[in-house]
Amino acid sequence: MSSVTMTVDAEIDLDDLIGNLGSASKDYLAGLLKVEGEAARAPDGRTFEQIIEAAFNELRAMSTVPPALADLFWMVHGRAMS
């Protein structure tokens, strides 16, 4: 079995990213910033994996997905944006 290591640099304008999120996603993000630890959960009890999935789905619904975010989700989520 072989492995591949890749480094990706992405420049993300957080103001634009947050401006395009729905109010529920903004609340989840704010909650995540207050949570620490590997087993941490959002205030509503969701895991990081569930939050990543929700963010992925919301980002897919955007009319234009910035390439840097598509790359980020490829790295974090393991799925390409379509």
TORPA-4810 file (N, C-alpha, C, O; in nm, 3 decimals):
<nodes>
NODE_1_0.085_-0.118_0.000_0.000_0.000_0.000_0.089_0.123_0.000_0.186_0.131_0.076_M
NODE_2_0.056_0.218_-0.083_0.133_0.341_-0.087_0.047_0.456_-0.036_-0.076_0.449_-0.039_S
NODE_3_0.113_0.559_0.009_0.039_0.676_0.057_0.089_0.799_-0.015_0.203_0.804_-0.062_S
NODE_4_0.004_0.897_-0.022_0.037_1.023_-0.087_0.014_1.135_0.013_-0.089_1.139_0.081_V
NODE_5_0.109_1.223_0.023_0.096_1.339_0.109_0.088_1.463_0.021_0.169_1.482_-0.070_T
NODE_6_-0.011_1.547_0.048_-0.031_1.666_-0.032_-0.053_1.785_0.060_-0.124_1.775_0.160_M
NODE_7_0.007_1.895_0.025_-0.015_2.019_0.098_-0.093_2.113_0.008_-0.056_2.136_-0.107_T
NODE_8_-0.201_2.167_0.063_-0.284_2.259_-0.014_-0.292_2.390_0.063_-0.329_2.392_0.181_V
NODE_9_-0.258_2.498_-0.003_-0.273_2.631_0.055_-0.400_2.692_-0.003_-0.418_2.696_-0.125_D
NODE_10_-0.487_2.740_0.084_-0.611_2.803_0.039_-0.627_2.936_0.109_-0.609_2.946_0.231_A
NODE_11_-0.661_3.036_0.033_-0.688_3.166_0.089_-0.839_3.182_0.093_-0.904_3.183_-0.012_E
NODE_12_-0.895_3.195_0.210_-1.039_3.202_0.226_-1.075_3.333_0.295_-1.022_3.364_0.402_I
NODE_13_-1.165_3.407_0.234_-1.215_3.530_0.295_-1.327_3.491_0.390_-1.438_3.460_0.348_D
NODE_14_-1.297_3.492_0.519_-1.394_3.446_0.617_-1.520_3.532_0.620_-1.629_3.482_0.648_L
NODE_15_-1.506_3.661_0.591_-1.625_3.746_0.587_-1.720_3.701_0.477_-1.841_3.695_0.499_D
NODE_16_-1.665_3.668_0.359_-1.750_3.619_0.250_-1.811_3.484_0.285_-1.929_3.460_0.260_D
NODE_17_-1.730_3.396_0.343_-1.779_3.263_0.380_-1.894_3.275_0.479_-2.000_3.215_0.460_L
NODE_18_-1.874_3.352_0.583_-1.977_3.366_0.686_-2.099_3.439_0.630_-2.212_3.409_0.667_I
NODE_19_-2.075_3.535_0.541_-2.186_3.608_0.480_-2.277_3.519_0.398_-2.395_3.552_0.381_G
NODE_20_-2.226_3.407_0.347_-2.304_3.316_0.264_-2.367_3.202_0.344_-2.442_3.121_0.289_N
NODE_21_-2.338_3.194_0.473_-2.396_3.088_0.555_-2.537_3.126_0.599_-2.569_3.244_0.615_L
NODE_22_-2.618_3.027_0.618_-2.750_3.050_0.675_-2.737_3.078_0.824_-2.633_3.053_0.884_G
NODE_23_-2.844_3.129_0.883_-2.838_3.167_1.025_-2.810_3.047_1.114_-2.738_3.058_1.213_S
NODE_24_-2.866_2.931_1.080_-2.841_2.811_1.162_-2.694_2.773_1.158_-2.637_2.736_1.260_A
NODE_25_-2.632_2.781_1.039_-2.491_2.747_1.027_-2.403_2.846_1.103_-2.302_2.808_1.162_S
NODE_26_-2.442_2.973_1.102_-2.367_3.072_1.179_-2.372_3.039_1.328_-2.272_3.050_1.399_K
NODE_27_-2.490_2.998_1.375_-2.504_2.960_1.516_-2.416_2.839_1.549_-2.351_2.836_1.653_D
NODE_28_-2.416_2.739_1.459_-2.333_2.620_1.481_-2.185_2.656_1.484_-2.111_2.607_1.569_Y
NODE_29_-2.144_2.742_1.393_-2.004_2.783_1.389_-1.966_2.855_1.517_-1.861_2.829_1.575_L
NODE_30_-2.051_2.944_1.562_-2.024_3.016_1.687_-2.015_2.918_1.803_-1.929_2.932_1.891_A
NODE_31_-2.101_2.819_1.804_-2.097_2.718_1.909_-1.970_2.636_1.905_-1.914_2.602_2.009_G
NODE_32_-1.925_2.603_1.785_-1.802_2.525_1.772_-1.681_2.598_1.825_-1.591_2.537_1.883_L
NODE_33_-1.680_2.727_1.807_-1.566_2.805_1.853_-1.556_2.808_2.004_-1.451_2.840_2.060_L
NODE_34_-1.665_2.774_2.072_-1.667_2.772_2.218_-1.639_2.635_2.275_-1.628_2.619_2.396_K
NODE_35_-1.628_2.532_2.188_-1.616_2.394_2.231_-1.472_2.348_2.218_-1.405_2.383_2.121_V
NODE_36_-1.423_2.272_2.315_-1.287_2.221_2.310_-1.287_2.071_2.332_-1.377_2.017_2.396_E
NODE_37_-1.185_2.003_2.279_-1.167_1.861_2.304_-1.208_1.775_2.187_-1.290_1.815_2.104_G
NODE_38_-1.150_1.654_2.181_-1.176_1.562_2.070_-1.321_1.515_2.066_-1.376_1.497_1.957_E
NODE_39_-1.382_1.495_2.180_-1.518_1.442_2.183_-1.621_1.554_2.190_-1.737_1.531_2.224_A
NODE_40_-1.578_1.676_2.158_-1.668_1.790_2.168_-1.784_1.779_2.071_-1.774_1.720_1.964_A
NODE_41_-1.893_1.837_2.111_-2.013_1.839_2.028_-2.064_1.983_2.022_-2.035_2.065_2.108_R
NODE_42_-2.142_2.009_1.918_-2.206_2.139_1.907_-2.313_2.152_2.015_-2.352_2.052_2.075_A
NODE_43_-2.359_2.272_2.041_-2.462_2.290_2.145_-2.587_2.204_2.122_-2.656_2.168_2.218_P
NODE_44_-2.616_2.170_1.996_-2.733_2.087_1.969_-2.702_1.937_1.975_-2.789_1.854_1.949_D
NODE_45_-2.577_1.903_2.011_-2.541_1.763_2.028_-2.480_1.695_1.906_-2.441_1.579_1.913_G
NODE_46_-2.472_1.767_1.794_-2.416_1.706_1.674_-2.264_1.690_1.686_-2.198_1.769_1.754_R
NODE_47_-2.212_1.587_1.620_-2.068_1.563_1.618_-2.004_1.651_1.511_-2.073_1.713_1.430_T
NODE_48_-1.870_1.657_1.512_-1.800_1.734_1.409_-1.831_1.678_1.270_-1.845_1.754_1.174_F
NODE_49_-1.842_1.546_1.260_-1.872_1.485_1.131_-2.008_1.531_1.079_-2.024_1.558_0.960_E
NODE_50_-2.105_1.539_1.168_-2.238_1.584_1.128_-2.236_1.732_1.087_-2.305_1.772_0.994_Q
NODE_51_-2.158_1.810_1.157_-2.147_1.952_1.124_-2.078_1.971_0.989_-2.119_2.054_0.908_I
NODE_52_-1.973_1.892_0.965_-1.905_1.899_0.836_-2.000_1.859_0.724_-2.002_1.924_0.619_I
NODE_53_-2.079_1.755_0.744_-2.177_1.712_0.644_-2.279_1.822_0.616_-2.312_1.847_0.501_E
NODE_54_-2.328_1.887_0.721_-2.426_1.994_0.703_-2.364_2.112_0.627_-2.427_2.170_0.539_A
NODE_55_-2.240_2.147_0.662_-2.172_2.256_0.592_-2.148_2.220_0.446_-2.164_2.304_0.357_A
NODE_56_-2.110_2.094_0.421_-2.089_2.047_0.284_-2.218_2.062_0.202_-2.215_2.112_0.090_F
NODE_57_-2.329_2.019_0.258_-2.457_2.027_0.188_-2.500_2.171_0.164_-2.554_2.203_0.058_N
NODE_58_-2.478_2.257_0.261_-2.515_2.398_0.244_-2.426_2.465_0.139_-2.473_2.546_0.060_E
NODE_59_-2.297_2.430_0.140_-2.206_2.487_0.041_-2.241_2.440_-0.100_-2.231_2.517_-0.195_L
NODE_60_-2.282_2.314_-0.113_-2.324_2.262_-0.244_-2.445_2.336_-0.299_-2.462_2.345_-0.420_R
NODE_61_-2.529_2.389_-0.211_-2.649_2.460_-0.253_-2.618_2.601_-0.304_-2.703_2.665_-0.365_A
NODE_62_-2.497_2.650_-0.278_-2.460_2.784_-0.327_-2.448_2.781_-0.478_-2.406_2.680_-0.536_M
NODE_63_-2.485_2.892_-0.543_-2.479_2.897_-0.689_-2.336_2.890_-0.740_-2.310_2.830_-0.844_S
NODE_64_-2.243_2.951_-0.668_-2.102_2.947_-0.706_-2.021_2.910_-0.583_-2.025_2.980_-0.481_T
NODE_65_-1.947_2.801_-0.592_-1.862_2.758_-0.481_-1.720_2.802_-0.511_-1.663_2.762_-0.614_V
NODE_66_-1.660_2.884_-0.424_-1.521_2.924_-0.447_-1.431_2.801_-0.454_-1.444_2.709_-0.373_P
NODE_67_-1.338_2.799_-0.550_-1.250_2.683_-0.566_-1.175_2.645_-0.438_-1.154_2.527_-0.411_P
NODE_68_-1.134_2.743_-0.360_-1.061_2.713_-0.236_-1.148_2.635_-0.139_-1.099_2.545_-0.070_A
NODE_69_-1.277_2.666_-0.132_-1.367_2.592_-0.043_-1.394_2.452_-0.096_-1.403_2.357_-0.019_L
NODE_70_-1.407_2.441_-0.227_-1.425_2.308_-0.286_-1.304_2.221_-0.253_-1.319_2.104_-0.219_A
NODE_71_-1.184_2.277_-0.264_-1.061_2.203_-0.230_-1.058_2.168_-0.082_-1.018_2.058_-0.044_D
NODE_72_-1.100_2.261_0.002_-1.101_2.238_0.146_-1.193_2.121_0.180_-1.157_2.035_0.259_L
NODE_73_-1.311_2.118_0.120_-1.402_2.008_0.148_-1.352_1.877_0.091_-1.381_1.771_0.147_F
NODE_74_-1.277_1.882_-0.016_-1.216_1.759_-0.068_-1.119_1.704_0.038_-1.115_1.583_0.062_W
NODE_75_-1.041_1.792_0.099_-0.942_1.750_0.198_-1.008_1.707_0.330_-0.968_1.606_0.388_M
NODE_76_-1.107_1.781_0.375_-1.169_1.754_0.504_-1.274_1.645_0.495_-1.283_1.558_0.582_V
NODE_77_-1.354_1.650_0.389_-1.472_1.564_0.378_-1.446_1.441_0.292_-1.515_1.340_0.305_H
NODE_78_-1.347_1.450_0.204_-1.315_1.335_0.118_-1.410_1.319_0.001_-1.412_1.215_-0.064_G
NODE_79_-1.487_1.423_-0.027_-1.579_1.418_-0.141_-1.562_1.545_-0.223_-1.543_1.654_-0.168_R
NODE_80_-1.569_1.530_-0.352_-1.558_1.648_-0.440_-1.690_1.721_-0.444_-1.797_1.661_-0.436_A
NODE_81_-1.681_1.851_-0.458_-1.801_1.932_-0.477_-1.847_1.912_-0.620_-1.765_1.902_-0.711_M
NODE_82_-1.977_1.904_-0.641_-2.027_1.887_-0.778_-2.111_2.006_-0.817_-2.163_2.010_-0.929_S
</nodes>
